[in-house]
């Protein structure tokens, strides 16, 4: 019995079980830690990627899984390329997600109850809650196969992180890029805090909502064209009408005056058709003019609450007035609209905002005081109707912004806030964007580029509790303020030792004013927007500039970052805003923006809908490698969306089409190596053409995968891997089987072992970032004894493709052979002729077809034909008909398309380089045409480019008999498998078959015995000691007896 050189494997592996063993190995031998330490010892250059911190108050979903896989694939690759790649996890802690969770936990409702509860207790509770799922996250991410440093994870609530955040604020302040101003901002009444403009563009920030649509008449104080006159004004926010202070028109918009029952109504000309039904049939157009003619007209306030405001209640010109909706005349309430406020500021009209922190009217609007603004719409409309000011009342369904954290409809309201003056350095932001490599590329000047072109100043203050403090102290007597950017500065100024920057402790720091000496400096109560904190991540997670200043200066910007596409308006944006403002550089060099994972119906994944498979269940059934490949081998990494079914069918397909074929190659190699007792070695020296070919394909694949990964084209890399796997499994191994089967250990057999071993090792390294578990197992099983698994494929360097032999001429020849074989098989399939049925002849025509003469035997064997014939003129094989794709060609060639179609049907076209064709002087690309061949009698033909293949379909009695013999071989092999014979076991055979089959077995006995390791055949019934097998083949019952011959 030969010694088993390699592990004895099962043909059907348990991939999840293998993965669990690999996880244990990685943990026991600290392989991840070694991957960093080894590179440190080699003085390797750092490769930096930013790991976007998730909130830890929920479990991972498929978006996290996909992003996590990319965050693992890329670092594994660059580690193998020789870089040191630290992978420090992070937790996003601050902000409303944590606060809302804490409110639920403590049974609180709103800011008043929080302050009664105690800010200290509340924030301490938040600190605990945000880490509620940390252990589950670590377990999940580890099982996912992602390497990351959890022990050294940073948290945005860490003192060191927060210190770097206030450093950023201080520096921006010193640069003149921070200011405080009352401006209209989007505001959540439930959270009692403003949102930044990009937060209202987040996923789920807008949703369908029904609101009243009302048209009102505002009476002009003076007659217009000698008639009592009214301005027709439309709005969907009736609750803002009590705060109306002006009306806006477009300077160059055409307006009409409609005389109806002695009163004149003004509205935009092109809105007339929409509104003419509100007038009596005998109404008349008595005036035409532009907005310029209406400027400064004064009108009677709709409500009297602010009737004494100076300069108010007149018509103003505004360039934001449009004619796509409403009447073309706009109601202006400066406390509730950004454009409104700017227009009023320019016309010396003050801002009024008569609502409180919960969006309830104040005593300034006594009739509605204490009511939520949305709740007053109905009563305000009713009142306006009673006062004969309402002209039209309808309902509109439109997309309306909601708080992305609590789903409350937002209001726009004037509020003092602190801002980053993004508009001051917007051009620098645009210039920095051009230095970033975006995947997909169109995001650079598309979604992200257009977003920063329209960038506005960023509201960064939040009227909340759990967050980094705005480090500004103001005097209560004079205008003096102090801004701090370091704990050391705070310690020295306030004469204390600051140990926590959270509220309420930071609020307790007070000091006499250093300017007026009579007032007291107290901190402004706001905290920073948590997006400001996450945008600070590049420097804050390393406590820059207090620590790691040299490292940061040498390793900024980051090499890589990945998140889903909506982060172009979120994290990617805030990262670059702060990086450009502080360092005049982009935050990162390369970025992947992946799409969104949906269900098969195009819906977002939802726990309520249960429209996705449980990730942990998928790991346990199919394995994390299968999940990884399923998600990364996908257009989603180029920004498109991707649909996942709720059963995990696509993940199962990866097991069948990727993992099992790869395993089968490994299984085949170890099985035969163990039979022969041969330990293979890395060897590129074989001169056998199949070995040289597979090594040339390997050379190409390693190079192509490397180039794709250097360009961050992950799905392109997986395409190269799949293509090579197809060549390896369905060409090289299948064509090489007999070399392993033969009994003698000659040079050819040893070359086959060494070549396949070399391919397995090098391809394992190439696939390691993409299939880390399976490649680890195969690599270790082939290179180390089981008792000494202390090395890892993930500690290896990336294969040097230049060290792998490459024969370009052979590669092209063999690819042509494979193309011929593929086309030949397509004809067999089309004609429903099984491959085991021999055919007489294949004919080939096309440029370079004669270069493959040396591979005729291979073509004959693959296609099971007796002869290969070459034709100079493809028309000897059939008549070509060109089918022009009119829908694709029409927009380009117009009426000439019909002439091309006619010429194509007549065969009047020529093949050109690159699989193109020329018809009537017009060159068509491959997707613009299809060539169909009308074959000669008793044959069929097909083409691809200039290559034409024809198959002789006539089956003679001799060919038919050989086909039966080959079918018998297949049946005997099935019987061997069911009898659980070893591949080297010799057997005796007996066949109980119909007479045509027996005659075939007798005629081809030598072939049958050679192919099945048989020693003899007879045709009689056998006792029960023989294994029996029965099946139907080609409509006949085949019964096979076999027995093993003891060696």
BELPE-V783444 format. One record per residue. N is the residue number from 1. OMEGA is omega in whole degrees, -180 to 180 (NA if undefined). NEAR is the number of other ideal C-beta (glycine too) atoms within 10 Angstrom. Layout:
N|OMEGA|NEAR ; N|OMEGA|NEAR
This chain:
1|180|4 ; 2|175|10 ; 3|179|7 ; 4|-177|12 ; 5|-176|16 ; 6|179|19 ; 7|174|15 ; 8|-172|8 ; 9|174|18 ; 10|180|9 ; 11|179|11 ; 12|-174|9 ; 13|171|19 ; 14|-174|10 ; 15|177|21 ; 16|179|18 ; 17|176|11 ; 18|-178|19 ; 19|178|23 ; 20|179|16 ; 21|178|13 ; 22|177|23 ; 23|179|16 ; 24|179|10 ; 25|179|16 ; 26|-178|22 ; 27|-176|11 ; 28|-176|10 ; 29|175|14 ; 30|-175|10 ; 31|178|20 ; 32|180|20 ; 33|178|13 ; 34|-177|16 ; 35|178|21 ; 36|-177|18 ; 37|-180|12 ; 38|-180|13 ; 39|175|21 ; 40|180|11 ; 41|179|9 ; 42|-177|11 ; 43|-178|7 ; 44|176|16 ; 45|178|14 ; 46|169|16 ; 47|-172|21 ; 48|169|24 ; 49|-178|21 ; 50|-180|24 ; 51|-178|22 ; 52|-175|21 ; 53|175|21 ; 54|167|20 ; 55|-176|17 ; 56|-179|23 ; 57|175|20 ; 58|-178|14 ; 59|-179|14 ; 60|173|18 ; 61|-174|15 ; 62|175|18 ; 63|176|17 ; 64|-177|20 ; 65|180|21 ; 66|-180|26 ; 67|179|21 ; 68|178|22 ; 69|178|25 ; 70|179|23 ; 71|177|26 ; 72|-179|22 ; 73|-176|23 ; 74|177|23 ; 75|177|25 ; 76|180|23 ; 77|-176|25 ; 78|171|24 ; 79|179|27 ; 80|176|23 ; 81|173|15 ; 82|180|13 ; 83|168|17 ; 84|-174|20 ; 85|175|23 ; 86|-177|17 ; 87|-175|20 ; 88|180|16 ; 89|179|21 ; 90|180|22 ; 91|175|21 ; 92|-168|23 ; 93|-170|27 ; 94|172|32 ; 95|-173|26 ; 96|177|22 ; 97|178|22 ; 98|-178|28 ; 99|-179|26 ; 100|177|17 ; 101|-180|18 ; 102|176|25 ; 103|178|22 ; 104|-177|11 ; 105|-176|14 ; 106|180|16 ; 107|-178|8 ; 108|180|19 ; 109|176|11 ; 110|-172|14 ; 111|-179|18 ; 112|-180|12 ; 113|177|13 ; 114|-178|22 ; 115|175|13 ; 116|178|8 ; 117|-179|16 ; 118|-179|13 ; 119|-180|16 ; 120|179|14 ; 121|-178|13 ; 122|-179|22 ; 123|175|23 ; 124|176|14 ; 125|177|21 ; 126|-179|26 ; 127|-180|16 ; 128|-176|11 ; 129|-176|21 ; 130|179|25 ; 131|-176|16 ; 132|-174|15 ; 133|-177|18 ; 134|-179|16 ; 135|179|11 ; 136|178|13 ; 137|-179|22 ; 138|179|15 ; 139|-178|12 ; 140|-177|19 ; 141|178|20 ; 142|179|17 ; 143|178|17 ; 144|-178|21 ; 145|-179|24 ; 146|177|23 ; 147|-180|22 ; 148|-180|23 ; 149|176|15 ; 150|-176|15 ; 151|-180|9 ; 152|-176|10 ; 153|175|19 ; 154|176|21 ; 155|-178|22 ; 156|177|25 ; 157|177|24 ; 158|180|18 ; 159|-179|14 ; 160|179|17 ; 161|-178|26 ; 162|179|28 ; 163|177|24 ; 164|178|25 ; 165|-180|28 ; 166|173|26 ; 167|180|24 ; 168|179|24 ; 169|-179|26 ; 170|-180|18 ; 171|177|18 ; 172|179|22 ; 173|-180|20 ; 174|179|11 ; 175|-179|13 ; 176|-177|9 ; 177|175|19 ; 178|176|21 ; 179|175|14 ; 180|-179|16 ; 181|172|11 ; 182|179|13 ; 183|177|20 ; 184|-179|24 ; 185|172|23 ; 186|-169|21 ; 187|177|25 ; 188|-179|23 ; 189|179|23 ; 190|-179|18 ; 191|179|23 ; 192|-180|18 ; 193|177|25 ; 194|173|26 ; 195|176|24 ; 196|-176|27 ; 197|-179|18 ; 198|177|20 ; 199|178|21 ; 200|176|18 ; 201|-180|17 ; 202|174|18 ; 203|177|13 ; 204|179|12 ; 205|175|21 ; 206|177|16 ; 207|-176|11 ; 208|-179|8 ; 209|175|14 ; 210|178|11 ; 211|175|17 ; 212|174|17 ; 213|-174|18 ; 214|173|26 ; 215|-173|20 ; 216|175|24 ; 217|177|21 ; 218|-175|23 ; 219|174|14 ; 220|-178|22 ; 221|-180|11 ; 222|177|9 ; 223|178|10 ; 224|-175|19 ; 225|176|12 ; 226|177|8 ; 227|167|17 ; 228|-170|12 ; 229|-178|23 ; 230|171|24 ; 231|177|23 ; 232|-173|22 ; 233|-179|27 ; 234|176|22 ; 235|173|20 ; 236|178|19 ; 237|-179|19 ; 238|-178|25 ; 239|178|27 ; 240|-175|23 ; 241|177|23 ; 242|-178|24 ; 243|179|27 ; 244|179|26 ; 245|-180|26 ; 246|175|23 ; 247|-176|24 ; 248|173|23 ; 249|177|27 ; 250|-173|22 ; 251|-174|14 ; 252|178|10 ; 253|177|21 ; 254|179|15 ; 255|177|24 ; 256|171|19 ; 257|-177|21 ; 258|178|21 ; 259|-177|19 ; 260|179|18 ; 261|174|8 ; 262|178|7 ; 263|-176|13 ; 264|-179|21 ; 265|-178|22 ; 266|174|28 ; 267|-179|26 ; 268|-177|23 ; 269|-173|16 ; 270|172|13 ; 271|-177|21 ; 272|-177|17 ; 273|-180|8 ; 274|-172|16 ; 275|-171|19 ; 276|-180|14 ; 277|-180|8 ; 278|-178|14 ; 279|175|15 ; 280|-177|8 ; 281|-177|7 ; 282|180|8 ; 283|-177|14 ; 284|171|11 ; 285|-175|12 ; 286|180|15 ; 287|175|17 ; 288|-180|11 ; 289|179|15 ; 290|178|16 ; 291|179|22 ; 292|-179|13 ; 293|-178|16 ; 294|-177|25 ; 295|175|13 ; 296|172|9 ; 297|-178|20 ; 298|-179|12 ; 299|-180|21 ; 300|180|13 ; 301|178|17 ; 302|175|22 ; 303|-174|17 ; 304|-173|9 ; 305|-176|18 ; 306|-173|21 ; 307|-177|11 ; 308|179|8 ; 309|-180|17 ; 310|173|7 ; 311|-175|13 ; 312|173|21 ; 313|174|21 ; 314|-178|18 ; 315|-180|23 ; 316|175|24 ; 317|-179|19 ; 318|-178|21 ; 319|179|11 ; 320|180|13 ; 321|-179|21 ; 322|-180|12 ; 323|180|15 ; 324|180|7 ; 325|178|13 ; 326|-174|22 ; 327|-175|25 ; 328|176|27 ; 329|-167|25 ; 330|175|23 ; 331|-175|26 ; 332|174|26 ; 333|-170|27 ; 334|178|27 ; 335|-172|23 ; 336|177|26 ; 337|-177|22 ; 338|178|17 ; 339|179|16 ; 340|-177|29 ; 341|180|22 ; 342|180|15 ; 343|-180|23 ; 344|176|25 ; 345|-179|13 ; 346|-179|10 ; 347|175|18 ; 348|175|9 ; 349|-175|23 ; 350|179|14 ; 351|172|19 ; 352|-178|21 ; 353|-171|18 ; 354|175|21 ; 355|-178|25 ; 356|-175|14 ; 357|180|15 ; 358|-180|14 ; 359|173|22 ; 360|180|18 ; 361|177|23 ; 362|180|13 ; 363|176|9 ; 364|176|15 ; 365|-167|23 ; 366|-177|11 ; 367|-175|13 ; 368|-178|21 ; 369|178|13 ; 370|180|12 ; 371|175|16 ; 372|-173|15 ; 373|-179|25 ; 374|-178|15 ; 375|-178|13 ; 376|-177|20 ; 377|-175|18 ; 378|-177|12 ; 379|178|14 ; 380|179|24 ; 381|179|18 ; 382|180|12 ; 383|-180|18 ; 384|177|20 ; 385|179|14 ; 386|-179|9 ; 387|178|10 ; 388|177|8 ; 389|180|19 ; 390|-180|18 ; 391|-175|19 ; 392|179|16 ; 393|178|15 ; 394|175|10 ; 395|179|10 ; 396|173|13 ; 397|-176|10 ; 398|176|12 ; 399|-176|10 ; 400|-178|16 ; 401|177|20 ; 402|175|19 ; 403|-177|23 ; 404|-178|20 ; 405|-175|20 ; 406|175|14 ; 407|179|11 ; 408|174|14 ; 409|-178|17 ; 410|166|24 ; 411|172|21 ; 412|-175|21 ; 413|177|23 ; 414|-176|23 ; 415|174|20 ; 416|-180|14 ; 417|175|25 ; 418|-174|22 ; 419|163|20 ; 420|-175|26 ; 421|-177|17 ; 422|-178|19 ; 423|180|13 ; 424|-179|14 ; 425|-177|19 ; 426|-180|18 ; 427|175|12 ; 428|177|14 ; 429|178|20 ; 430|180|15 ; 431|180|13 ; 432|179|21 ; 433|-179|21 ; 434|178|10 ; 435|-175|12 ; 436|173|19 ; 437|-178|14 ; 438|172|22 ; 439|4|21 ; 440|-172|19 ; 441|-175|11 ; 442|-180|14 ; 443|-177|22 ; 444|-179|18 ; 445|180|14 ; 446|-171|14 ; 447|-180|18 ; 448|-178|23 ; 449|180|16 ; 450|179|11 ; 451|-178|17 ; 452|175|21 ; 453|178|13 ; 454|-175|8 ; 455|177|18 ; 456|178|15 ; 457|-168|19 ; 458|176|23 ; 459|-173|22 ; 460|-179|25 ; 461|180|25 ; 462|-179|28 ; 463|-174|17 ; 464|-168|22 ; 465|-171|22 ; 466|-179|28 ; 467|176|30 ; 468|-175|27 ; 469|166|23 ; 470|-169|25 ; 471|-178|25 ; 472|175|21 ; 473|-177|22 ; 474|177|18 ; 475|-179|21 ; 476|-179|12 ; 477|-180|14 ; 478|-176|13 ; 479|-174|9 ; 480|174|14 ; 481|177|15 ; 482|179|18 ; 483|-176|17 ; 484|-178|25 ; 485|-180|21 ; 486|178|17 ; 487|179|19 ; 488|178|12 ; 489|179|17 ; 490|180|22 ; 491|-176|14 ; 492|-176|11 ; 493|-175|15 ; 494|178|16 ; 495|178|9 ; 496|173|13 ; 497|-178|8 ; 498|180|18 ; 499|-179|8 ; 500|-179|13 ; 501|180|22 ; 502|167|23 ; 503|5|21 ; 504|-172|15 ; 505|-179|16 ; 506|180|20 ; 507|-177|14 ; 508|180|11 ; 509|178|19 ; 510|180|12 ; 511|176|15 ; 512|179|12 ; 513|-179|19 ; 514|-178|12 ; 515|-178|15 ; 516|177|13 ; 517|178|10 ; 518|-179|11 ; 519|180|17 ; 520|176|13 ; 521|175|22 ; 522|-176|15 ; 523|171|19 ; 524|-169|17 ; 525|-172|13 ; 526|170|22 ; 527|-178|26 ; 528|171|25 ; 529|-179|29 ; 530|175|24 ; 531|174|24 ; 532|178|27 ; 533|-179|27 ; 534|175|23 ; 535|178|27 ; 536|-172|27 ; 537|-176|27 ; 538|-179|25 ; 539|-175|23 ; 540|-176|26 ; 541|175|23 ; 542|176|21 ; 543|175|20 ; 544|-1|21 ; 545|-179|16 ; 546|177|14 ; 547|170|13 ; 548|-177|14 ; 549|-179|13 ; 550|-179|8 ; 551|-178|13 ; 552|-179|18 ; 553|-179|11 ; 554|-172|10 ; 555|177|17 ; 556|4|18 ; 557|177|22 ; 558|177|20 ; 559|-169|20 ; 560|175|22 ; 561|178|28 ; 562|171|27 ; 563|-179|20 ; 564|-165|23 ; 565|-177|21 ; 566|179|19 ; 567|171|21 ; 568|178|25 ; 569|-179|22 ; 570|-172|22 ; 571|179|22 ; 572|-179|29 ; 573|-176|24 ; 574|176|26 ; 575|-176|26 ; 576|176|25 ; 577|-177|26 ; 578|-179|27 ; 579|179|23 ; 580|-179|23 ; 581|-174|22 ; 582|-172|17 ; 583|-179|17 ; 584|178|11 ; 585|169|16 ; 586|-177|22 ; 587|-176|27 ; 588|-178|24 ; 589|-176|16 ; 590|-178|19 ; 591|171|26 ; 592|175|25 ; 593|-179|23 ; 594|-179|29 ; 595|-175|20 ; 596|177|19 ; 597|-179|21 ; 598|173|18 ; 599|-175|17 ; 600|179|13 ; 601|179|8 ; 602|179|8 ; 603|174|12 ; 604|-179|15 ; 605|-172|17 ; 606|175|11 ; 607|-178|9 ; 608|-178|5 ; 609|-176|12 ; 610|-174|11 ; 611|175|17 ; 612|180|23 ; 613|179|20 ; 614|-176|12 ; 615|-179|21 ; 616|176|15 ; 617|178|10 ; 618|176|21 ; 619|-176|23 ; 620|-179|15 ; 621|-173|17 ; 622|-179|22 ; 623|-178|27 ; 624|176|27 ; 625|-179|29 ; 626|178|28 ; 627|-179|25 ; 628|-177|27 ; 629|-179|27 ; 630|-176|23 ; 631|-175|24 ; 632|178|21 ; 633|-162|19 ; 634|177|20 ; 635|180|13 ; 636|180|22 ; 637|173|27 ; 638|173|18 ; 639|180|22 ; 640|175|13 ; 641|-173|15 ; 642|-178|18 ; 643|179|14 ; 644|179|23 ; 645|-173|13 ; 646|179|14 ; 647|-178|12 ; 648|-178|21 ; 649|-179|11 ; 650|178|18 ; 651|176|23 ; 652|179|15 ; 653|177|14 ; 654|178|22 ; 655|-177|19 ; 656|-170|11 ; 657|-178|14 ; 658|-173|23 ; 659|-177|21 ; 660|176|17 ; 661|179|16 ; 662|177|23 ; 663|-177|21 ; 664|176|15 ; 665|178|20 ; 666|-180|22 ; 667|179|17 ; 668|-178|19 ; 669|-176|23 ; 670|-179|21 ; 671|-177|18 ; 672|176|21 ; 673|178|21 ; 674|177|17 ; 675|-178|16 ; 676|-179|17 ; 677|-175|12 ; 678|173|18 ; 679|-176|12 ; 680|180|20 ; 681|177|11 ; 682|-174|11 ; 683|179|15 ; 684|-165|16 ; 685|-177|11 ; 686|177|21 ; 687|178|9 ; 688|-169|15 ; 689|179|16 ; 690|178|21 ; 691|179|25 ; 692|-180|19 ; 693|-177|23 ; 694|176|26 ; 695|176|25 ; 696|176|21 ; 697|178|22 ; 698|176|26 ; 699|180|23 ; 700|-176|19 ; 701|179|26 ; 702|-180|23 ; 703|-177|18 ; 704|178|19 ; 705|179|28 ; 706|-179|20 ; 707|178|14 ; 708|-179|19 ; 709|176|24 ; 710|178|13 ; 711|178|13 ; 712|177|22 ; 713|-172|19 ; 714|-179|27 ; 715|174|16 ; 716|177|16 ; 717|180|27 ; 718|176|22 ; 719|178|15 ; 720|-180|21 ; 721|179|22 ; 722|-179|15 ; 723|179|14 ; 724|180|23 ; 725|177|18 ; 726|178|13 ; 727|-176|20 ; 728|-173|22 ; 729|-172|16 ; 730|176|12 ; 731|-174|20 ; 732|-175|23 ; 733|-180|21 ; 734|180|11 ; 735|-176|16 ; 736|-174|21 ; 737|-176|12 ; 738|180|14 ; 739|178|20 ; 740|-176|19 ; 741|-171|15 ; 742|-171|12 ; 743|-176|9 ; 744|178|6 ; 745|-179|12 ; 746|-176|11 ; 747|179|10 ; 748|-180|16 ; 749|179|20 ; 750|177|17 ; 751|178|19 ; 752|179|26 ; 753|-176|22 ; 754|180|19 ; 755|-180|26 ; 756|177|25 ; 757|180|22 ; 758|179|22 ; 759|180|23 ; 760|-179|23 ; 761|-176|20 ; 762|179|22 ; 763|175|25 ; 764|178|25 ; 765|-178|19 ; 766|-178|27 ; 767|-172|26 ; 768|179|27 ; 769|-173|27 ; 770|179|25 ; 771|-168|25 ; 772|-179|25 ; 773|-176|24 ; 774|180|26 ; 775|177|24 ; 776|-178|26 ; 777|-179|26 ; 778|-179|27 ; 779|-179|23 ; 780|-178|21 ; 781|-178|18 ; 782|-173|21 ; 783|-175|16 ; 784|172|13 ; 785|-178|10 ; 786|-176|9 ; 787|-174|6 ; 788|179|8 ; 789|-179|19 ; 790|177|13 ; 791|-174|15 ; 792|175|22 ; 793|-178|23 ; 794|173|21 ; 795|-179|16 ; 796|171|16 ; 797|176|10 ; 798|-178|19 ; 799|175|23 ; 800|-175|12 ; 801|-178|19 ; 802|178|10 ; 803|-180|10 ; 804|-177|20 ; 805|-179|15 ; 806|178|16 ; 807|-175|15 ; 808|-179|10 ; 809|178|9 ; 810|-179|18 ; 811|-179|17 ; 812|178|14 ; 813|-176|19 ; 814|176|24 ; 815|176|14 ; 816|176|19 ; 817|-179|20 ; 818|177|19 ; 819|178|15 ; 820|-179|24 ; 821|180|19 ; 822|179|14 ; 823|177|21 ; 824|178|23 ; 825|179|14 ; 826|177|15 ; 827|177|21 ; 828|-179|19 ; 829|180|11 ; 830|-178|11 ; 831|178|12 ; 832|177|6 ; 833|-177|18 ; 834|-176|13 ; 835|-179|15 ; 836|178|16 ; 837|180|17 ; 838|174|21 ; 839|-171|25 ; 840|-166|18 ; 841|166|16 ; 842|178|27 ; 843|-174|23 ; 844|174|23 ; 845|179|22 ; 846|-180|21 ; 847|178|12 ; 848|-178|11 ; 849|-180|21 ; 850|-178|10 ; 851|-175|13 ; 852|-179|19 ; 853|-177|10 ; 854|-179|11 ; 855|180|22 ; 856|-179|16 ; 857|-179|9 ; 858|179|20 ; 859|179|18 ; 860|-177|16 ; 861|-178|12 ; 862|-176|21 ; 863|179|22 ; 864|175|20 ; 865|-176|21 ; 866|-173|14 ; 867|172|12 ; 868|-176|20 ; 869|-179|16 ; 870|179|13 ; 871|176|15 ; 872|-177|9 ; 873|-178|8 ; 874|-180|23 ; 875|173|12 ; 876|-179|13 ; 877|-179|24 ; 878|-180|21 ; 879|-179|14 ; 880|174|20 ; 881|-179|15 ; 882|177|20 ; 883|-179|12 ; 884|178|26 ; 885|-171|15 ; 886|-178|13 ; 887|-179|9 ; 888|-174|15 ; 889|-175|21 ; 890|-179|14 ; 891|-177|8 ; 892|-172|11 ; 893|175|19 ; 894|-175|9 ; 895|-178|7 ; 896|-177|15 ; 897|-179|19 ; 898|177|13 ; 899|179|14 ; 900|-180|24 ; 901|-180|16 ; 902|180|13 ; 903|180|16 ; 904|179|23 ; 905|-180|12 ; 906|179|10 ; 907|-177|14 ; 908|178|13 ; 909|-179|21 ; 910|175|10 ; 911|178|19 ; 912|-177|13 ; 913|178|8 ; 914|179|9 ; 915|176|14 ; 916|175|15 ; 917|177|23 ; 918|179|12 ; 919|179|23 ; 920|178|13 ; 921|179|7 ; 922|-179|18 ; 923|179|12 ; 924|177|22 ; 925|-175|13 ; 926|-178|13 ; 927|-177|10 ; 928|-179|20 ; 929|173|20 ; 930|178|13 ; 931|175|20 ; 932|-175|14 ; 933|171|21 ; 934|-170|11 ; 935|174|16 ; 936|179|15 ; 937|178|6 ; 938|177|10 ; 939|174|21 ; 940|-179|21 ; 941|-178|23 ; 942|-179|21 ; 943|171|21 ; 944|-171|16 ; 945|180|17 ; 946|-179|18 ; 947|178|20 ; 948|-179|26 ; 949|179|27 ; 950|-178|27 ; 951|175|26 ; 952|-174|19 ; 953|-179|17 ; 954|179|11 ; 955|180|16 ; 956|177|11 ; 957|179|8 ; 958|178|12 ; 959|179|17 ; 960|-179|13 ; 961|177|18 ; 962|177|21 ; 963|177|21 ; 964|180|25 ; 965|-180|21 ; 966|175|19 ; 967|176|19 ; 968|179|27 ; 969|179|20 ; 970|-179|16 ; 971|179|21 ; 972|177|25 ; 973|176|13 ; 974|179|15 ; 975|177|23 ; 976|-179|22 ; 977|180|12 ; 978|179|14 ; 979|179|17 ; 980|177|8 ; 981|172|16 ; 982|-176|10 ; 983|-178|13 ; 984|-178|13 ; 985|175|15 ; 986|-175|14 ; 987|165|22 ; 988|-175|16 ; 989|168|25 ; 990|-175|18 ; 991|172|21 ; 992|-170|17 ; 993|174|20 ; 994|-172|13 ; 995|178|8 ; 996|179|14 ; 997|-180|23 ; 998|179|16 ; 999|178|14 ; 1000|-180|21 ; 1001|179|23 ; 1002|-178|14 ; 1003|-175|15 ; 1004|-177|19 ; 1005|-177|15 ; 1006|179|8 ; 1007|-178|15 ; 1008|-179|21 ; 1009|-178|18 ; 1010|-176|13 ; 1011|-174|18 ; 1012|-176|22 ; 1013|177|21 ; 1014|178|19 ; 1015|179|11 ; 1016|176|11 ; 1017|165|18 ; 1018|-171|11 ; 1019|-178|15 ; 1020|176|8 ; 1021|-177|10 ; 1022|-179|18 ; 1023|-177|8 ; 1024|177|6 ; 1025|175|7 ; 1026|174|17 ; 1027|-180|18 ; 1028|-177|17 ; 1029|180|17 ; 1030|180|12 ; 1031|176|14 ; 1032|178|9 ; 1033|178|15 ; 1034|177|14 ; 1035|180|6 ; 1036|176|13 ; 1037|180|12 ; 1038|177|23 ; 1039|-175|16 ; 1040|170|25 ; 1041|173|23 ; 1042|176|24 ; 1043|-178|15 ; 1044|176|16 ; 1045|179|13 ; 1046|-180|6 ; 1047|NA|6
